[in-house]
């Protein structure tokens, strides 16, 4: 869809709200005015930083700023839409979407309350700090992709080390040796397939676990 094809549906939407609408006013794709309220809308075919930069610049001169996009632009960024919408709300920029030549308001440009956002995500902050203090290794570098040496994995590695020394053990014995509080849960869930039952209530390393022991032998000194 050409950017010009977004113009008419968005123009109709804004006019339905009582605005007088004109296109290409001083490099602004759409400018709408009702009494003393001005709306600037930038039209784009895709989601990009460029349109964000333009919208931020329009906030200097317009009371309300929208970005206008075709529905296909949202569908092509489906995985990141939540983050995109959050960014718009954070910047107090609205979003108008055009689908089948009909425009609708997707995100309203309301004032963003940082204190409410922080309070809402306080549990995530606590989990972050907890992981930081419980992480013992200094091996995982910033920017690392794939599996990382998390606090959970550190504890699982301790169990690897314990079972390698014991050959096999009950969760109670392994917990006493390794001092890993959630030994039973790690063995039971066995997310990485490192452990297997030798018999009822007795665990040993699986073939995958033996390979992991070799792969992580440089971090088995974790206390």
Residue frames as a rotation matrix with the C-alpha (Angstrom) as fourth column:
UNK 1
0.575 0.818 0.000 0.00
0.818 -0.575 0.000 0.00
0.000 0.000 -1.000 0.00
UNK 2
-0.272 -0.632 0.725 1.37
0.584 -0.708 -0.398 3.41
0.765 0.315 0.562 -1.01
UNK 3
-0.774 -0.080 -0.629 1.59
0.597 -0.422 -0.682 6.04
-0.211 -0.903 0.374 1.71
UNK 4
-0.886 0.461 -0.060 -0.82
-0.451 -0.821 0.350 8.21
0.112 0.337 0.935 -0.28
UNK 5
-0.301 0.799 -0.521 -3.43
-0.019 0.541 0.840 5.43
0.954 0.263 -0.147 0.02
UNK 6
-0.460 0.093 -0.883 -3.35
0.866 0.264 -0.424 5.86
0.194 -0.960 -0.203 3.80
UNK 7
-0.994 -0.077 0.075 -4.28
0.063 -0.984 -0.165 9.52
0.087 -0.160 0.983 3.51
UNK 8
-0.463 0.880 0.103 -7.97
-0.439 -0.329 0.836 9.33
0.770 0.342 0.539 2.62
UNK 9
0.180 0.565 -0.805 -9.03
0.479 0.664 0.574 6.76
0.859 -0.489 -0.151 5.28
UNK 10
-0.427 -0.408 -0.807 -7.16
0.904 -0.181 -0.387 8.65
0.012 -0.895 0.446 8.01
UNK 11
-0.959 0.139 0.247 -8.55
-0.087 -0.974 0.210 11.96
0.269 0.180 0.946 6.77
UNK 12
-0.117 0.985 -0.125 -12.08
-0.160 0.105 0.982 10.55
0.980 0.135 0.145 7.04
UNK 13
0.067 0.080 -0.995 -11.40
0.839 0.535 0.100 9.26
0.540 -0.841 -0.031 10.55
UNK 14
-0.750 -0.438 -0.495 -10.14
0.643 -0.658 -0.392 12.62
-0.154 -0.613 0.775 11.80
UNK 15
-0.809 0.523 0.266 -12.94
-0.286 -0.747 0.600 14.50
0.513 0.409 0.755 10.06
UNK 16
0.045 0.855 -0.517 -15.44
0.303 0.481 0.822 12.26
0.952 -0.194 -0.238 11.84
UNK 17
-0.055 -0.158 -0.986 -14.00
0.998 0.014 -0.058 13.68
0.023 -0.987 0.157 15.07
UNK 18
0.795 0.544 -0.267 -14.67
0.546 -0.834 -0.074 17.23
-0.263 -0.087 -0.961 13.91
UNK 19
-0.030 -0.898 -0.440 -11.21
0.256 -0.432 0.865 18.15
-0.966 -0.086 0.243 12.60
UNK 20
0.892 0.079 -0.444 -10.41
-0.381 -0.394 -0.836 20.07
-0.241 0.916 -0.322 9.44
UNK 21
0.380 -0.735 0.562 -7.79
0.272 0.670 0.691 17.98
-0.884 -0.109 0.454 7.66
UNK 22
0.856 -0.213 -0.471 -5.17
-0.517 -0.397 -0.759 18.88
-0.025 0.893 -0.450 5.05
UNK 23
0.792 -0.572 0.214 -2.15
0.556 0.820 0.134 17.06
-0.253 0.013 0.968 3.63
UNK 24
0.040 -0.932 0.361 1.52
0.970 -0.051 -0.236 18.02
0.239 0.360 0.902 3.28
UNK 25
0.892 0.181 0.413 1.61
0.064 -0.957 0.283 21.13
0.447 -0.226 -0.866 5.44
UNK 26
0.422 -0.821 0.384 5.25
-0.886 -0.464 -0.019 22.12
0.193 -0.332 -0.923 6.07
UNK 27
-0.480 -0.682 -0.552 6.49
-0.634 0.704 -0.319 18.54
0.606 0.198 -0.770 5.51
UNK 28
-0.658 0.368 0.657 3.82
-0.448 0.510 -0.734 17.07
-0.605 -0.777 -0.171 7.80
UNK 29
-0.964 0.237 0.119 1.94
0.249 0.649 0.719 14.31
0.093 0.723 -0.685 5.97
UNK 30
-0.013 0.995 0.102 -1.39
0.632 -0.071 0.772 15.12
0.775 0.074 -0.627 7.62
UNK 31
-0.984 -0.178 -0.030 -2.28
0.138 -0.639 -0.757 18.15
0.116 -0.748 0.653 9.71
UNK 32
-0.105 0.992 -0.064 -5.67
0.676 0.119 0.728 18.33
0.730 0.033 -0.683 11.41
UNK 33
-0.969 -0.200 0.147 -7.04
0.055 -0.750 -0.659 21.29
0.243 -0.630 0.738 13.36
UNK 34
0.094 0.990 -0.101 -10.11
0.651 0.016 0.759 21.73
0.754 -0.137 -0.643 15.54
UNK 35
0.978 0.210 0.008 -10.33
0.152 -0.736 0.660 25.02
0.144 -0.644 -0.751 17.44
UNK 36
0.534 -0.829 0.167 -6.92
-0.845 -0.531 0.065 25.30
0.035 -0.176 -0.984 19.15
UNK 37
0.368 -0.368 0.854 -6.03
-0.244 0.848 0.470 21.59
-0.897 -0.381 0.222 18.93
UNK 38
0.297 -0.351 -0.888 -3.55
-0.952 -0.042 -0.302 20.45
0.069 0.935 -0.347 16.28
UNK 39
0.602 -0.117 0.790 -2.90
-0.090 0.973 0.213 16.86
-0.793 -0.199 0.575 15.23
UNK 40
0.036 -0.646 -0.762 0.10
-0.995 -0.094 0.032 15.82
-0.092 0.757 -0.647 13.15
UNK 41
0.662 0.197 0.724 0.16
-0.192 0.977 -0.090 12.38
-0.725 -0.079 0.684 11.54
UNK 42
-0.248 -0.816 -0.523 3.12
-0.892 -0.018 0.451 10.81
-0.377 0.578 -0.723 9.76
UNK 43
0.796 0.605 -0.013 2.35
-0.534 0.692 -0.485 8.12
-0.285 0.393 0.874 7.19
UNK 44
-0.370 -0.920 -0.126 4.59
-0.901 0.323 0.290 5.13
-0.226 0.221 -0.949 6.62
UNK 45
0.351 0.455 -0.818 4.33
-0.698 0.709 0.095 1.69
0.623 0.538 0.567 5.04
UNK 46
0.234 -0.379 -0.895 6.60
0.429 0.867 -0.254 0.00
0.872 -0.325 0.366 7.58
UNK 47
0.991 0.003 -0.135 7.63
0.130 -0.299 0.945 0.30
-0.037 -0.954 -0.297 11.21
UNK 48
0.220 -0.963 0.153 11.03
0.721 0.055 -0.690 1.96
0.657 0.263 0.707 11.49
UNK 49
-0.150 -0.377 -0.914 13.09
0.896 -0.442 0.035 4.26
-0.417 -0.814 0.404 13.66
UNK 50
-0.880 -0.223 0.419 12.76
0.422 -0.771 0.476 6.95
0.217 0.596 0.773 11.01
UNK 51
-0.076 0.936 0.345 9.03
0.258 -0.315 0.913 7.37
0.963 0.159 -0.218 11.59
UNK 52
0.453 0.149 -0.879 9.63
0.885 0.041 0.463 7.42
0.105 -0.988 -0.113 15.37
UNK 53
-0.576 -0.744 -0.339 12.18
0.749 -0.646 0.148 10.21
-0.329 -0.169 0.929 14.92
UNK 54
-0.736 0.353 0.577 9.73
0.237 -0.664 0.709 12.14
0.634 0.659 0.405 12.74
UNK 55
0.305 0.928 -0.215 6.91
0.522 0.026 0.852 11.72
0.796 -0.372 -0.477 15.25
UNK 56
0.139 -0.348 -0.927 9.11
0.959 -0.188 0.214 12.94
-0.248 -0.919 0.307 18.11
UNK 57
-0.865 -0.494 0.089 10.03
0.496 -0.812 0.307 15.99
-0.079 0.310 0.947 16.05
UNK 58
-0.385 0.807 0.447 6.33
0.254 -0.373 0.892 16.69
0.887 0.457 -0.061 15.35
UNK 59
0.279 0.490 -0.826 5.64
0.914 0.130 0.385 16.70
0.296 -0.862 -0.411 19.09
UNK 60
-0.643 -0.601 -0.475 7.55
0.706 -0.706 -0.062 19.98
-0.298 -0.375 0.878 19.26
UNK 61
-0.973 0.201 -0.117 4.91
-0.232 -0.879 0.417 21.78
-0.019 0.432 0.902 17.19
UNK 62
-0.280 0.919 -0.277 1.67
-0.307 0.187 0.933 19.75
0.910 0.347 0.229 17.42
UNK 63
-0.052 0.358 0.932 -0.56
-0.996 -0.084 -0.023 19.04
0.070 -0.930 0.361 20.42
UNK 64
0.453 0.270 0.849 -1.18
-0.352 0.930 -0.108 15.42
-0.819 -0.250 0.516 19.39
UNK 65
-0.253 -0.614 -0.748 0.94
-0.961 0.071 0.266 13.19
-0.111 0.786 -0.608 17.17
UNK 66
0.628 0.440 0.642 -0.02
-0.312 0.898 -0.310 9.97
-0.713 -0.006 0.701 15.41
UNK 67
-0.717 -0.669 -0.195 1.77
-0.517 0.323 0.793 7.53
-0.468 0.669 -0.577 13.16
UNK 68
0.436 0.885 -0.163 -0.34
-0.757 0.263 -0.598 6.08
-0.487 0.384 0.785 10.36
UNK 69
-0.706 -0.704 0.074 0.42
-0.593 0.645 0.483 2.52
-0.388 0.297 -0.873 9.21
UNK 70
0.032 0.679 -0.733 -1.24
-0.795 0.462 0.393 -0.16
0.605 0.570 0.555 7.08
UNK 71
0.739 0.341 0.581 -2.31
-0.648 0.597 0.473 -3.32
-0.186 -0.726 0.662 8.92
UNK 72
0.856 -0.437 -0.277 0.34
0.213 0.785 -0.581 -5.35
0.471 0.438 0.766 7.05
UNK 73
-0.001 -0.887 0.462 3.07
-0.388 -0.425 -0.817 -3.36
0.921 -0.181 -0.344 8.82
UNK 74
0.100 0.116 0.988 1.78
-0.994 0.054 0.095 -4.59
-0.043 -0.992 0.120 12.18
UNK 75
0.937 0.319 0.141 1.43
-0.311 0.947 -0.077 -8.17
-0.158 0.028 0.987 10.97
UNK 76
0.588 -0.782 -0.207 5.02
0.116 0.335 -0.935 -8.23
0.801 0.526 0.287 9.74
UNK 77
-0.497 -0.735 0.461 6.17
-0.392 -0.284 -0.875 -7.16
0.774 -0.615 -0.147 13.23
UNK 78
0.489 0.851 -0.190 3.80
-0.231 0.337 0.913 -9.40
0.841 -0.403 0.361 15.16
UNK 79
0.262 -0.455 -0.851 6.50
0.767 0.634 -0.102 -10.71
0.586 -0.626 0.515 17.48
UNK 80
-0.699 -0.662 -0.270 7.58
0.699 -0.555 -0.450 -7.21
0.148 -0.504 0.851 18.54
UNK 81
-0.113 0.737 0.666 4.20
0.352 -0.597 0.721 -5.45
0.929 0.316 -0.192 18.56
UNK 82
0.680 0.383 -0.625 3.93
0.692 -0.053 0.720 -5.38
0.243 -0.922 -0.301 22.34
UNK 83
-0.133 -0.832 -0.538 7.28
0.848 -0.376 0.373 -3.59
-0.513 -0.407 0.756 22.60
UNK 84
-0.724 -0.093 0.684 6.36
0.565 -0.650 0.509 -1.24
0.397 0.754 0.523 19.74
UNK 85
0.301 0.917 0.261 3.08
0.436 -0.376 0.818 -0.28
0.848 -0.132 -0.513 21.40
UNK 86
0.559 -0.166 -0.813 4.88
0.805 -0.126 0.579 0.26
-0.199 -0.978 0.063 24.71
UNK 87
-0.563 -0.826 0.022 7.41
0.791 -0.531 0.304 2.53
-0.239 0.189 0.952 22.98
UNK 88
-0.421 0.491 0.763 4.60
0.416 -0.643 0.643 4.60
0.806 0.588 0.067 21.48
UNK 89
0.670 0.704 -0.234 2.85
0.505 -0.202 0.839 4.93
0.544 -0.681 -0.491 24.84
UNK 90
0.199 -0.702 -0.683 6.16
0.905 -0.135 0.403 5.82
-0.376 -0.699 0.609 26.49
UNK 91
-0.818 -0.548 0.174 6.72
0.564 -0.705 0.430 8.59
-0.113 0.450 0.886 23.92
UNK 92
-0.238 0.848 -0.473 3.03
0.193 -0.436 -0.879 9.61
-0.952 -0.300 -0.060 24.09
UNK 93
-0.739 -0.015 -0.674 2.63
-0.645 -0.275 0.713 9.01
-0.196 0.961 0.193 20.36
UNK 94
0.164 0.896 0.413 -0.60
-0.514 0.435 -0.740 7.59
-0.842 -0.091 0.532 18.95
UNK 95
-0.900 -0.407 0.155 -1.10
-0.110 0.556 0.824 5.02
-0.422 0.724 -0.545 16.21
UNK 96
0.211 0.932 -0.295 -3.73
-0.714 -0.059 -0.697 4.89
-0.667 0.358 0.653 13.48
UNK 97
-0.705 -0.407 0.581 -4.05
0.003 0.817 0.576 1.67
-0.709 0.408 -0.575 11.48
UNK 98
-0.070 0.648 -0.759 -5.61
-0.949 -0.278 -0.150 1.34
-0.307 0.709 0.634 8.04
UNK 99
-0.799 -0.081 0.596 -7.21
0.014 0.988 0.153 -1.97
-0.601 0.131 -0.788 7.11
UNK 100
-0.396 0.632 0.667 -9.32
0.909 0.372 0.187 -2.45
-0.129 0.680 -0.721 3.97
UNK 101
-0.537 0.045 0.842 -9.41
0.417 -0.854 0.312 1.32
0.733 0.519 0.439 3.42
UNK 102
0.686 0.709 0.166 -10.84
0.151 -0.362 0.920 1.93
0.712 -0.606 -0.355 6.89
UNK 103
-0.401 -0.868 0.291 -8.79
-0.082 -0.283 -0.956 3.72
0.912 -0.408 0.043 9.55
UNK 104
0.749 0.589 -0.305 -9.02
0.268 0.151 0.951 3.13
0.606 -0.794 -0.044 13.29
UNK 105
0.299 -0.620 0.726 -7.24
-0.838 -0.534 -0.111 4.38
0.457 -0.575 -0.679 16.40
UNK 106
0.425 -0.235 -0.874 -4.96
0.202 0.966 -0.161 1.59
0.882 -0.108 0.458 17.64
UNK 107
-0.211 -0.520 -0.828 -2.96
0.970 -0.007 -0.243 3.45
0.121 -0.854 0.506 20.30
UNK 108
0.786 0.514 0.342 -4.13
0.446 -0.856 0.261 6.66
0.427 -0.052 -0.903 21.93
UNK 109
-0.205 -0.934 0.293 -1.46
0.418 -0.354 -0.836 9.29
0.885 -0.048 0.463 22.74
UNK 110
0.840 0.543 -0.002 -2.16
0.188 -0.287 0.939 9.59
0.510 -0.789 -0.343 26.46
UNK 111
0.333 -0.731 0.596 0.23
-0.856 -0.500 -0.134 10.95
0.396 -0.465 -0.792 29.12
UNK 112
0.275 -0.337 -0.900 2.64
0.157 0.940 -0.304 8.24
0.949 -0.058 0.311 30.25
UNK 113
0.721 0.021 0.692 2.94
-0.650 -0.325 0.687 7.73
0.239 -0.946 -0.221 34.01
UNK 114
-0.078 -0.881 -0.467 6.41
-0.460 0.448 -0.767 6.39
0.884 0.155 -0.440 34.75
UNK 115
-0.602 -0.161 0.782 5.67
-0.798 0.127 -0.589 5.79
-0.004 -0.979 -0.205 38.44
UNK 116
0.429 0.834 0.348 2.74
-0.767 0.539 -0.348 3.50
-0.477 -0.118 0.871 37.58
UNK 117
0.671 -0.244 -0.700 4.85
-0.473 0.586 -0.658 1.60
0.571 0.772 0.278 35.05
UNK 118
-0.438 -0.896 0.078 7.62
-0.578 0.214 -0.788 1.06
0.689 -0.390 -0.611 37.61
UNK 119
-0.360 0.388 0.848 5.14
-0.853 0.231 -0.468 -0.09
-0.377 -0.892 0.248 40.24
UNK 120
0.686 0.698 -0.203 3.49
-0.710 0.582 -0.398 -2.49
-0.160 0.417 0.895 37.79
UNK 121
0.632 -0.524 -0.570 6.84
-0.150 0.640 -0.754 -4.10
0.760 0.562 0.326 36.96
UNK 122
0.279 -0.534 0.798 8.26
-0.946 -0.297 0.132 -4.09
0.166 -0.792 -0.588 40.49
UNK 123
0.732 0.038 0.680 8.12
-0.299 0.915 0.271 -7.90
-0.612 -0.402 0.681 40.69
UNK 124
0.877 -0.448 0.177 10.34
0.370 0.392 -0.842 -8.14
0.308 0.804 0.509 37.60
UNK 125
0.362 -0.758 0.543 12.85
-0.544 -0.645 -0.537 -5.77
0.757 -0.101 -0.645 39.18
UNK 126
0.414 -0.157 0.897 12.94
-0.855 0.272 0.442 -7.88
-0.313 -0.949 -0.022 42.35
UNK 127
0.901 -0.056 0.431 13.51
0.154 0.968 -0.197 -11.04
-0.406 0.243 0.881 40.30
UNK 128
0.719 -0.659 0.222 16.33
0.093 -0.225 -0.970 -9.30
0.689 0.718 -0.101 38.43
UNK 129
0.217 -0.628 0.748 18.08
-0.866 -0.477 -0.150 -8.24
0.451 -0.615 -0.647 41.64
UNK 130
0.625 0.082 0.776 17.59
-0.554 0.748 0.367 -11.72
-0.550 -0.659 0.513 43.13
UNK 131
0.936 -0.281 0.213 19.20
0.351 0.688 -0.635 -13.34
0.032 0.669 0.742 40.07
UNK 132
0.514 -0.770 0.378 22.09
-0.297 -0.573 -0.764 -10.85
0.805 0.281 -0.523 40.23
UNK 133
0.157 -0.454 0.877 22.93
-0.982 -0.165 0.090 -11.59
0.104 -0.875 -0.472 43.85
UNK 134
0.632 0.139 0.762 22.46
-0.373 0.917 0.143 -15.36
-0.679 -0.375 0.631 43.54
UNK 135
0.933 -0.344 -0.102 24.59
0.026 0.349 -0.937 -15.64
0.358 0.871 0.335 40.41
UNK 136
0.700 -0.714 0.011 28.04
0.079 0.092 0.993 -16.80
-0.710 -0.694 0.121 41.48
UNK 137
0.116 -0.709 0.696 29.81
0.904 0.366 0.222 -17.15
-0.412 0.603 0.683 38.14
UNK 138
0.231 -0.144 -0.962 31.47
-0.218 -0.972 0.094 -14.31
-0.948 0.188 -0.256 36.26
UNK 139
-0.557 -0.532 0.637 31.66
0.358 0.538 0.763 -16.28
-0.749 0.654 -0.109 33.02
UNK 140
0.147 0.704 0.695 28.60
0.968 0.042 -0.248 -15.23
-0.204 0.709 -0.675 31.03
UNK 141
-0.822 -0.517 -0.239 29.53
0.435 -0.841 0.322 -12.09
-0.367 0.160 0.916 29.09
UNK 142
-0.038 0.806 -0.591 27.08
-0.119 -0.590 -0.798 -9.37
-0.992 0.040 0.119 28.13
UNK 143
0.010 0.125 -0.992 25.65
-0.963 -0.266 -0.043 -9.97
-0.270 0.956 0.118 24.66
UNK 144
-0.884 -0.362 0.298 25.91
-0.310 0.928 0.208 -13.76
-0.351 0.092 -0.932 24.92
UNK 145
-0.108 0.850 -0.515 23.36
-0.952 0.061 0.300 -15.53
0.287 0.523 0.803 22.71
UNK 146
-0.062 0.160 -0.985 21.72
-0.140 0.976 0.167 -18.90
0.988 0.149 -0.038 23.31
UNK 147
0.687 0.352 -0.636 21.86
0.480 0.436 0.761 -20.67
0.545 -0.828 0.130 26.66
UNK 148
0.088 -0.614 0.784 23.34
-0.481 -0.716 -0.507 -18.63
0.872 -0.332 -0.359 29.48
UNK 149
-0.511 -0.344 -0.788 24.79
0.495 0.632 -0.596 -19.71
0.703 -0.695 -0.152 32.80
UNK 150
0.125 0.691 0.712 21.85
-0.389 -0.626 0.676 -18.62
0.913 -0.361 0.190 34.93
UNK 151
-0.356 -0.173 0.918 21.43
-0.934 0.023 -0.358 -19.10
0.041 -0.985 -0.170 38.66
UNK 152
0.659 0.666 0.349 19.22
-0.655 0.736 -0.170 -22.14
-0.370 -0.116 0.922 37.97
UNK 153
0.789 -0.394 -0.471 21.84
-0.157 0.612 -0.775 -23.67
0.594 0.686 0.421 35.69
UNK 154
-0.228 -0.879 0.418 24.53
-0.726 -0.133 -0.675 -23.08
0.649 -0.457 -0.608 38.30
UNK 155
-0.032 0.292 0.956 22.53
-0.909 0.389 -0.149 -25.16
-0.415 -0.874 0.253 40.77
UNK 156
0.924 0.380 -0.046 21.96
-0.354 0.805 -0.475 -27.89
-0.144 0.455 0.879 38.18
UNK 157
0.381 -0.872 -0.308 25.72
-0.364 0.165 -0.917 -27.95
0.850 0.462 -0.255 37.49
UNK 158
-0.310 -0.442 0.842 26.35
-0.943 0.035 -0.330 -28.46
0.116 -0.896 -0.428 41.20
UNK 159
0.500 0.564 0.657 24.14
-0.606 0.770 -0.199 -31.54
-0.618 -0.299 0.727 41.01
UNK 160
0.842 -0.303 -0.447 26.14
-0.281 0.463 -0.841 -32.71
0.461 0.833 0.305 37.98
UNK 161
-0.122 -0.973 0.197 29.29
-0.662 -0.068 -0.746 -32.42
0.739 -0.222 -0.636 40.02
UNK 162
-0.152 0.131 0.980 27.74
-0.940 0.287 -0.184 -34.17
-0.305 -0.949 0.080 43.00
UNK 163
0.800 0.533 0.273 26.43
-0.417 0.823 -0.386 -37.11
-0.431 0.195 0.881 40.97
UNK 164
0.579 -0.673 -0.461 29.72
-0.399 0.260 -0.880 -37.48
0.712 0.693 -0.118 39.14
UNK 165
-0.420 -0.786 0.453 31.43
-0.777 0.054 -0.627 -37.96
0.469 -0.616 -0.634 42.48
UNK 166
-0.275 0.410 0.870 28.74
-0.765 0.455 -0.456 -40.20
-0.583 -0.791 0.188 43.97
UNK 167
-1.000 -0.028 -0.011 27.82
-0.027 0.695 0.718 -42.12
-0.012 0.718 -0.696 40.78
UNK 168
-0.229 0.973 0.030 24.22
0.244 0.028 0.969 -42.25
0.942 0.230 -0.244 42.02
UNK 169
-0.979 -0.092 -0.182 22.30
0.199 -0.259 -0.945 -40.84
0.040 -0.962 0.272 44.96
UNK 170
0.008 0.988 -0.154 18.91
1.000 -0.005 0.018 -40.08
0.017 -0.154 -0.988 46.45
UNK 171
0.302 0.161 0.940 17.74
0.337 -0.940 0.053 -36.45
0.892 0.301 -0.338 46.32
UNK 172
0.993 0.110 0.031 18.22
0.005 -0.311 0.950 -36.22
0.115 -0.944 -0.310 50.09
UNK 173
0.440 -0.898 -0.025 21.86
0.691 0.321 0.648 -37.36
-0.573 -0.302 0.762 49.92
UNK 174
-0.102 -0.471 0.876 22.62
0.934 -0.348 -0.079 -35.19
0.342 0.810 0.476 46.90
UNK 175
0.648 0.411 0.641 21.10
0.173 -0.899 0.401 -32.17
0.741 -0.149 -0.654 48.63
UNK 176
0.930 -0.326 -0.168 23.28
0.162 -0.045 0.986 -32.77
-0.329 -0.944 0.011 51.69
UNK 177
0.129 -0.943 0.307 26.41
0.872 0.255 0.417 -33.04
-0.471 0.214 0.856 49.54
UNK 178
-0.338 -0.262 0.904 25.75
0.842 -0.512 0.167 -30.11
0.419 0.818 0.394 47.20
UNK 179
-0.590 0.220 -0.777 23.76
0.509 -0.646 -0.569 -27.81
-0.627 -0.731 0.269 49.52
UNK 180
-0.916 0.395 0.071 21.34
-0.144 -0.488 0.861 -27.11
0.375 0.778 0.504 46.65
UNK 181
-0.724 0.634 0.271 18.02
-0.435 -0.115 -0.893 -26.35
-0.536 -0.764 0.359 48.35
UNK 182
0.303 0.917 -0.258 15.79
-0.785 0.087 -0.613 -27.29
-0.540 0.388 0.747 45.41
UNK 183
-0.726 -0.686 0.053 17.63
-0.569 0.642 0.514 -30.49
-0.387 0.343 -0.856 44.50
UNK 184
-0.461 0.596 0.657 14.44
0.371 0.802 -0.468 -32.55
-0.806 0.029 -0.591 44.24
UNK 185
0.545 0.738 -0.398 12.71
-0.023 -0.462 -0.887 -30.08
-0.838 0.492 -0.235 41.91
UNK 186
0.042 -0.620 -0.783 15.72
-0.923 -0.325 0.208 -29.89
-0.384 0.714 -0.586 39.59
UNK 187
-0.876 -0.371 0.308 15.97
-0.275 0.909 0.314 -33.68
-0.397 0.190 -0.898 39.40
UNK 188
-0.229 0.889 0.396 12.21
0.388 0.456 -0.801 -34.10
-0.893 -0.030 -0.450 38.99
UNK 189
0.660 0.524 -0.537 11.71
-0.206 -0.562 -0.801 -31.54
-0.722 0.640 -0.263 36.21
UNK 190
-0.068 -0.794 0.604 15.05
0.447 0.517 0.730 -32.39
-0.892 0.320 0.320 34.54
UNK 191
0.672 0.471 -0.571 14.65
-0.174 -0.650 -0.740 -29.61
-0.719 0.597 -0.355 31.97
UNK 192
0.189 -0.704 -0.684 17.99
-0.962 -0.271 0.014 -30.31
-0.195 0.656 -0.729 30.25
UNK 193
0.874 0.220 -0.434 17.78
-0.337 0.917 -0.212 -34.09
0.351 0.332 0.876 30.40
UNK 194
-0.040 -0.990 0.137 20.94
-0.776 -0.056 -0.629 -34.34
0.630 -0.132 -0.765 32.51
UNK 195
-0.638 -0.157 0.754 19.58
-0.720 0.468 -0.512 -36.82
-0.273 -0.870 -0.412 35.04
UNK 196
-0.032 0.667 -0.744 17.86
-0.570 0.599 0.562 -40.18
0.821 0.443 0.361 34.96
UNK 197
0.478 0.300 0.826 16.57
-0.870 0.290 0.398 -42.65
-0.120 -0.909 0.400 37.52
UNK 198
-0.663 -0.687 -0.297 18.75
-0.677 0.720 -0.156 -45.64
0.321 0.098 -0.942 38.34
UNK 199
-0.599 0.611 -0.518 15.87
0.642 0.753 0.145 -47.02
0.478 -0.246 -0.843 40.35
UNK 200
0.451 0.870 0.199 12.96
0.544 -0.444 0.712 -45.62
0.708 -0.213 -0.674 42.33
UNK 201
0.996 0.039 -0.083 14.14
0.089 -0.637 0.766 -42.55
-0.023 -0.770 -0.638 44.26
UNK 202
0.231 -0.973 -0.021 17.74
0.350 0.063 0.935 -42.88
-0.908 -0.223 0.355 43.08
UNK 203
0.965 0.144 -0.219 19.29
-0.111 -0.532 -0.840 -40.67
-0.238 0.834 -0.497 40.39
UNK 204
0.045 -0.965 0.258 22.38
0.601 0.233 0.765 -40.82
-0.798 0.120 0.590 38.20
UNK 205
-0.290 -0.218 -0.932 23.80
-0.499 -0.797 0.341 -38.86
-0.817 0.564 0.122 35.27
UNK 206
0.776 0.495 0.390 22.29
0.148 0.459 -0.876 -39.50
-0.613 0.738 0.283 31.85
UNK 207
0.079 -0.749 0.657 24.47
0.978 0.187 0.096 -39.58
-0.194 0.635 0.747 28.74
UNK 208
0.430 0.159 0.889 23.44
0.471 -0.879 -0.071 -35.97
0.770 0.449 -0.453 28.15
UNK 209
0.995 -0.028 0.100 24.43
-0.101 -0.481 0.871 -35.18
0.024 -0.876 -0.482 31.72
UNK 210
0.441 -0.889 0.127 27.88
0.630 0.407 0.662 -36.71
-0.639 -0.212 0.739 31.25
UNK 211
0.002 -0.386 0.923 28.40
0.924 -0.353 -0.150 -34.54
0.383 0.853 0.355 28.17
UNK 212
0.707 0.333 0.624 27.23
0.113 -0.924 0.366 -31.49
0.698 -0.188 -0.691 30.10
UNK 213
0.877 -0.437 -0.199 29.64
0.245 0.052 0.968 -32.34
-0.413 -0.898 0.152 32.94
UNK 214
-0.005 -0.910 0.415 32.51
0.941 0.136 0.309 -32.26
-0.337 0.392 0.856 30.45
UNK 215
0.082 0.111 0.990 31.25
0.713 -0.701 0.020 -29.06
0.697 0.704 -0.137 28.84
UNK 216
0.707 0.307 0.637 30.88
-0.153 -0.814 0.561 -27.27
0.691 -0.494 -0.528 32.18
UNK 217
0.528 -0.520 -0.672 33.92
0.797 0.576 0.180 -28.66
0.293 -0.631 0.719 33.95
UNK 218
-0.491 -0.761 0.425 35.52
0.571 -0.649 -0.503 -25.21
0.658 -0.004 0.753 33.92
UNK 219
-0.299 0.429 0.852 32.74
-0.553 -0.806 0.212 -23.85
0.777 -0.408 0.479 36.15
UNK 220
0.385 0.484 -0.786 32.35
0.250 0.765 0.594 -26.80
0.888 -0.425 0.173 38.52
UNK 221
-0.639 -0.663 -0.389 34.30
0.600 -0.114 -0.792 -24.88
0.481 -0.740 0.471 41.16
UNK 222
-0.238 0.623 0.745 31.19
-0.303 -0.777 0.552 -22.78
0.923 -0.095 0.373 41.87
UNK 223
-0.967 -0.153 -0.205 30.58
0.152 0.301 -0.941 -22.66
0.206 -0.941 -0.267 45.61
